């Protein structure tokens, strides 16, 4: 019985995610259109839509009713003010926390210096700020769906452990239990908490809220004290075996080069990390090395979009144009068109907004799709096959 109940709940979550993703893609659809495009029965769609409206995920626009067309064709859309996610970025020197709506609007934000690098102290400080965000959103009558956190290190989702965060001085820190306990002690109600590398969360700020610009792949390069890449491939974050994917700041640009905080020598971080740029007479020169990094990411992953952000882009605005020119030079040498490179839409809030988007990213993907281009219905044992998961919907 428990297995059957669990299967039914999973099917329900999948069907809800299908409807939500359709509405994100098409902005406005009626119940009949949702049934037609999802492959679900009209009765199933009607029940799920009522539930999603009651929970503040979607709303009726009222347009069709005003035209006298009747409720069945009333357009539906994501609710932009009723429900939100809270996201935090733990940077090397500061904390940023935001409340973000389902459509990517920042409803509230705050920033403060990071007081201490000790894991327990960081967990307490970020928990206090996250609870403050929850209370601010509650005052606006906004429901919080979950919490996401981005931090400057390799996070292993399977164990909840930060494997390696050299700029915080962390190795093998069981952070998820720490932050869960700190949130409870700070007065947070129980809710889902997701943690990921800060570059990965920054990538989600662009991927989830960019209006379908990148249909299945995107790389976000963040430039600050450390240098990292958030990689979205086939509609999912690519984090690697232990969360180490995208640690491009520790890729080697020079054999036997300058020592890096990670213990290696000649890492990209020693050329274009914030500390390296501050030492250079011409910080813009770091843009050349950034261009090399972008060239290597482009030829390795062939992403739909390349985005660059982080504090160094604000402090040294020349590095992105220089990187773009460098990349275009490599492309011209190969006789191919260079990919578009742009700066982050959310500026310095990118990682925090993306941490909030991490909650939505998980909500919309209750099962791993087989591929992004080959949709497959999901059949659950002992449950009617009224379920569809169009994996290519974004």
Secondary structure, DSSP 8 states (H G I E B T S, - for coil): -HHHHHHHHHHHHHHHHHHHHHHHHHS-B-HHHHHHHH---HHHHHHHHHHHHHTTSEEE-SHHHHTT--GGG--EEE-SSSEEEEEEEE-SSEEEEEEEETTS-EEEEEEEE----SHHHHHHHHHHHHHHHHHHHHHTT-EEEEEEEEESSEEETTTTEEEEETTTTEEEE-HHHHHHHHHHHHT--S--EEEEEHHHHHHHHHHHHSTTSSSS-EEEEEESSSEEEEEEETTEE---TTS-TT-GGGSBSSTT-SB-TTS-BSBTHHHHSHHHHHH-SSGGGHHHHHHHHHHHHHHHH--S-EEEESHHHHH-THHHHHHHHHHHHHHHHHTS----EEE-TTGGGHHHHHHHHHHHHHHT-SS--S-SSS------TTS-S-----TT--
